[in-house]
Amino acid sequence: MIRIDGSYGEGGGQILRSALTLAAILGKSVEISNIRAGRKKPGLQPQHLTGVRAVAEICNGKLEGDTLLSQRIVFHPGKIQSGNYEFDVMKVKSSAGSTGMIFQQIAPVLAFGKETSNVILKGGTHTQLAPPIDYLQEVFLPSVAKMGFHASLEVERWGWYPIGQGVVKAAFQPVRGKLKAIELNERGKLKRIYGLALVSRLPLSIAERERDKALSMLQGNRDVQSQVSSIDVEIKSVPSLGTGNSFLLVAEFENSIAGFSSLGKIGKRAEKVAEEAVDEFIKFYQSDACIEKHLGDQLMLYMALAEGNSSFTSEISNHMLTNSWLIEQFLPVRFEIEGKLGQIGKVSVK
């Protein structure tokens, strides 16, 4: 039994997700206590509980303590079973719990199944403090594909806070052989920038204003303009049971890809939504980072499971420090993190 203190480091849901995922892949029982102790609302929230039960169902595992707000669970995994699944946050509680977080929890598990798996996820598609589905589509999936893991995401209905009730179809292909190591240390030249402005049950003019603001900021930046001749921003009105708005900016480099997203809300001007995403991109572009910190954190578990030496340069975050500690509790690997918190550094693992 591996025992994990969920209050370690930044004390969030990442410890829970990584621990359950690794336990399922490696066939090791785990006890996690003090779950999300570092958050204002500790314990299992609807999206976390849905993810926990999803992993258990996929590998025929046994759970103790899997109740809403629980701060301790025990998980005994069985054998990973590829197949067709459906996981709905609403079955736990009416909320906009993140489908993106659930996807990230089950993806590595199904990667080690024997057959293709198809999963329907129901909940929030664009929520605070969670990767939006279009970020996973445009940034995360192309990055892990380089390591030999292939999956796809298709949104049938968007789910915004607070209603949620989005519908996402995911397909997972099993990894053939072993995951490949990846080195993301030099991003190379900027090849392309594109954006996506989405609205649901709101005037399309909101997305148009976001597009115009983003283009104005990017075209006014000499460094960016010297690298890319044209910038495309797609605007779309998408189906949903609730109202919502988001803006995603994606930058493709020779060796890497980066994404920057922002959510709209009542009282927040459309121009501010676009400005937040573009400002994050400009800050990243002016640094020496190869990938942005969110992608770096998401790749660490895959890097630890891959054969060979993997590394990336990115802004060092608390999430990375915590994630490296957690992964080392399960696998005979050692992460090396060079650089200070909040600054550009290098993360490597053998």
C-alpha positions in Angstrom: 0.0 0.0 0.0 1.4 3.4 -1.1 0.3 6.1 1.3 0.1 9.7 -0.1 -0.4 12.9 1.9 -2.7 15.0 -0.2 -1.6 18.2 1.6 1.9 18.0 0.2 3.1 21.0 -1.8 0.3 22.9 -3.4 -2.1 20.4 -2.0 -4.6 20.3 -4.9 -6.4 17.9 -7.1 -3.3 17.1 -9.2 -2.0 14.8 -6.4 -5.3 12.9 -6.4 -5.4 12.5 -10.2 -1.8 11.5 -10.6 -1.9 9.0 -7.7 -5.0 7.3 -8.9 -3.8 7.2 -12.5 -0.4 5.7 -11.6 -2.0 3.2 -9.2 -4.3 1.9 -12.0 -1.4 1.7 -14.5 1.0 0.0 -12.1 -1.5 -2.2 -10.3 -0.5 -0.8 -6.9 -3.0 -0.1 -4.1 -2.9 3.5 -2.7 -4.3 5.4 0.3 -4.6 9.2 -0.2 -5.4 11.3 2.9 -5.8 15.1 3.4 -7.3 15.3 -0.2 -7.2 18.9 -1.5 -6.2 20.2 1.9 -4.7 23.3 0.3 -8.0 24.4 -1.2 -10.8 26.7 0.1 -13.2 23.7 -0.2 -11.1 20.7 0.6 -12.1 17.1 -0.2 -13.6 15.6 -3.3 -15.7 17.9 -5.4 -18.0 16.5 -8.1 -15.4 16.5 -10.9 -12.8 14.8 -8.6 -15.3 12.2 -7.4 -16.4 11.5 -11.0 -12.8 11.1 -12.0 -12.0 8.7 -9.1 -15.0 6.5 -9.9 -14.1 6.6 -13.6 -10.6 5.2 -13.0 -12.0 2.5 -10.7 -14.6 1.5 -13.3 -12.0 1.3 -16.1 -9.8 -1.0 -14.1 -12.4 -2.9 -12.1 -11.0 -1.4 -8.9 -12.3 -1.2 -5.4 -12.8 2.1 -3.6 -13.2 3.1 0.0 -14.2 6.7 1.0 -15.5 7.7 -2.5 -18.1 10.2 -1.3 -18.6 13.9 -1.9 -16.2 16.1 0.2 -14.3 13.0 1.4 -10.7 13.8 2.3 -9.5 10.2 2.3 -9.8 7.3 -0.1 -8.3 3.9 -0.5 -8.0 2.4 -4.0 -7.3 -1.2 -4.9 -6.9 -1.4 -8.7 -7.8 -4.4 -10.9 -7.0 -4.9 -14.6 -7.4 -2.1 -17.1 -10.3 -2.8 -19.5 -10.7 -1.1 -22.8 -14.2 -0.4 -23.9 -17.1 2.0 -24.1 -17.8 4.2 -21.1 -19.8 7.2 -20.0 -19.0 9.5 -17.1 -21.4 12.2 -16.0 -20.6 14.8 -13.3 -24.3 15.4 -12.8 -24.7 11.9 -11.4 -22.7 13.1 -8.4 -24.1 16.6 -8.1 -25.5 19.3 -10.4 -22.4 21.3 -11.3 -20.1 22.4 -14.1 -17.4 20.0 -13.0 -14.6 19.9 -15.6 -14.7 17.2 -18.3 -11.1 18.3 -19.2 -9.9 17.2 -15.8 -11.7 13.9 -16.0 -10.2 13.3 -19.5 -6.7 14.0 -18.2 -7.3 11.5 -15.4 -8.5 8.6 -17.5 -6.3 9.2 -20.6 -3.1 7.7 -19.3 -5.0 4.7 -18.0 -6.8 3.9 -21.3 -3.5 4.5 -23.1 -2.3 1.2 -21.5 -5.4 -0.7 -22.4 -5.3 -3.3 -25.2 -8.0 -2.0 -27.5 -9.5 1.3 -28.6 -11.8 2.9 -26.0 -14.7 5.4 -26.6 -15.8 7.6 -23.8 -18.6 10.1 -23.4 -17.9 12.8 -20.8 -20.7 15.1 -19.5 -20.1 18.2 -17.5 -18.3 21.5 -17.9 -16.2 22.0 -21.1 -14.8 25.5 -20.1 -14.4 26.2 -16.4 -12.1 28.2 -14.2 -8.8 26.6 -13.1 -9.2 23.7 -15.5 -8.0 23.1 -19.1 -10.7 23.9 -21.6 -11.5 21.2 -24.2 -10.2 23.2 -27.1 -6.9 23.7 -25.3 -6.6 19.9 -25.0 -7.5 19.5 -28.6 -5.1 22.0 -30.0 -2.2 21.9 -27.6 -2.1 18.8 -25.3 -3.1 16.1 -27.8 -0.6 17.1 -30.5 2.1 17.1 -27.9 1.5 13.6 -26.4 1.1 12.3 -30.0 4.8 12.9 -30.4 5.3 10.4 -27.6 3.1 7.7 -29.2 -0.2 8.3 -27.5 -3.1 9.2 -29.8 -6.6 10.3 -28.7 -9.3 12.6 -30.0 -11.9 14.9 -28.6 -15.1 16.1 -30.1 -17.5 18.5 -28.4 -21.2 17.9 -29.1 -22.5 20.4 -26.6 -20.6 23.0 -24.8 -20.9 23.3 -21.0 -20.3 26.6 -19.2 -20.3 27.6 -15.6 -22.6 27.2 -13.6 -24.9 24.9 -15.6 -22.3 22.7 -17.3 -24.1 19.7 -19.0 -21.7 19.7 -21.9 -21.2 16.5 -23.9 -17.8 15.5 -25.1 -16.9 12.4 -27.1 -13.4 11.0 -26.6 -11.6 8.2 -28.3 -8.3 6.6 -27.0 -5.9 4.5 -29.0 -3.7 2.1 -27.0 0.0 2.8 -27.0 1.9 0.4 -29.2 5.0 -0.7 -27.4 6.3 2.0 -25.1 5.8 5.7 -24.8 8.6 7.6 -26.5 10.8 10.1 -24.7 10.4 13.8 -25.7 12.7 16.7 -25.6 11.2 20.2 -25.7 14.0 22.6 -24.9 14.3 24.7 -28.1 11.0 25.9 -29.6 12.5 27.2 -32.8 10.9 29.8 -35.0 7.3 30.9 -34.7 5.4 29.4 -37.6 1.8 30.2 -37.0 -0.7 31.9 -34.7 -4.4 31.3 -34.7 -7.3 31.9 -32.3 -10.8 30.6 -31.5 -13.5 32.8 -30.0 -16.6 31.0 -28.9 -20.0 32.2 -27.7 -23.2 30.3 -26.6 -26.6 32.0 -26.4 -24.8 35.4 -26.7 -24.4 37.9 -29.6 -21.7 36.9 -32.1 -20.5 40.4 -31.9 -18.8 39.5 -28.6 -16.6 37.0 -30.4 -16.0 39.5 -33.2 -14.8 42.1 -30.7 -12.4 39.6 -29.1 -11.1 38.8 -32.6 -10.5 42.4 -33.4 -8.8 43.1 -30.1 -6.5 40.2 -30.4 -5.6 41.0 -34.0 -4.9 44.7 -33.0 -2.6 43.6 -30.2 -0.7 41.0 -32.2 -0.4 43.1 -35.4 0.9 46.0 -33.3 3.8 43.8 -31.9 6.8 44.1 -34.2 8.5 40.9 -33.1 5.4 38.9 -33.8 4.7 40.6 -37.1 8.2 39.9 -38.3 7.6 36.1 -37.8 4.1 35.5 -39.1 2.5 37.2 -42.1 -1.1 36.4 -41.3 -3.1 35.6 -38.1 -6.4 33.8 -38.3 -9.1 34.0 -35.6 -12.2 31.8 -36.0 -15.4 33.0 -34.4 -18.2 30.5 -33.7 -21.6 30.4 -32.0 -21.8 26.9 -30.4 -24.7 24.9 -28.9 -25.1 24.9 -25.1 -27.8 24.8 -22.4 -26.3 27.9 -20.8 -24.6 31.1 -21.8 -20.8 31.4 -22.1 -17.8 32.8 -23.9 -14.1 31.8 -24.3 -11.1 32.9 -26.2 -8.1 30.6 -27.1 -4.9 31.7 -28.7 -2.5 29.0 -30.1 1.1 29.5 -31.2 2.8 26.9 -33.3 6.6 26.9 -33.3 9.0 24.6 -35.2 9.4 22.2 -32.2 6.5 23.0 -29.9 3.0 24.3 -29.5 1.6 26.7 -26.8 -1.9 27.7 -25.9 -3.4 30.6 -23.9 -7.0 30.8 -22.9 -9.4 33.2 -21.2 -13.0 32.9 -20.1 -15.7 35.6 -20.3 -18.1 36.3 -17.5 -20.8 38.8 -16.6 -19.4 42.3 -16.4 -16.1 41.4 -18.2 -15.7 43.2 -21.5 -15.0 41.1 -24.6 -11.8 43.1 -25.2 -10.5 42.2 -21.7 -11.1 38.5 -22.4 -8.9 38.6 -25.6 -6.3 40.9 -23.9 -5.7 38.3 -21.1 -4.9 35.6 -23.6 -2.7 37.8 -25.8 -0.8 39.2 -22.8 0.0 35.6 -21.7 1.3 34.8 -25.1 3.4 37.9 -25.4 5.0 37.1 -22.0 5.7 33.6 -23.1 7.0 34.7 -26.5 9.5 37.1 -24.8 10.9 34.3 -22.6 13.1 31.4 -23.6 10.5 28.8 -22.6 9.8 26.0 -25.1 6.4 25.2 -23.7 4.1 27.0 -21.2 3.8 25.8 -17.7 0.4 24.1 -17.9 1.5 21.8 -20.7 4.7 21.1 -18.8 2.8 19.9 -15.8 0.5 17.8 -18.0 3.4 16.0 -19.7 5.3 15.0 -16.6 3.5 11.8 -15.9 3.9 10.7 -19.6 7.6 11.5 -19.5 8.1 9.4 -16.4 6.4 6.4 -18.0 8.3 6.9 -21.3 11.5 5.0 -22.2 14.6 7.1 -22.2 15.4 10.7 -21.2 12.8 13.4 -21.5 13.0 17.1 -20.7 11.4 20.5 -21.3 12.1 24.2 -20.6 9.2 26.1 -19.1 8.3 28.4 -16.2 8.7 26.4 -13.1 5.4 26.1 -11.1 4.3 24.7 -7.8 2.3 22.2 -9.7 5.4 20.8 -11.3 7.3 20.5 -7.9 4.3 18.7 -6.4 3.8 16.5 -9.4 7.4 15.4 -9.5 7.3 14.4 -5.8 4.1 12.4 -6.3 5.3 10.5 -9.4 8.6 9.6 -7.6 6.5 7.8 -4.9 5.3 5.4 -7.5 8.1 5.0 -10.1 11.8 4.4 -9.9 12.6 7.7 -11.5 14.1 11.0 -10.4 13.1 14.4 -11.7 15.7 17.1 -12.0 14.3 20.6 -11.8 16.8 23.4 -12.6 15.6 26.9 -12.0 13.7 28.9 -9.5 9.9 29.0 -8.9 8.2 31.4 -11.2 11.2 31.6 -13.5 12.2 29.8 -16.7 13.9 26.5 -15.9 14.5 22.9 -17.1 12.6 19.8 -16.0 14.2 16.5 -16.9 13.6 12.8 -16.0 15.3 9.6 -16.9 
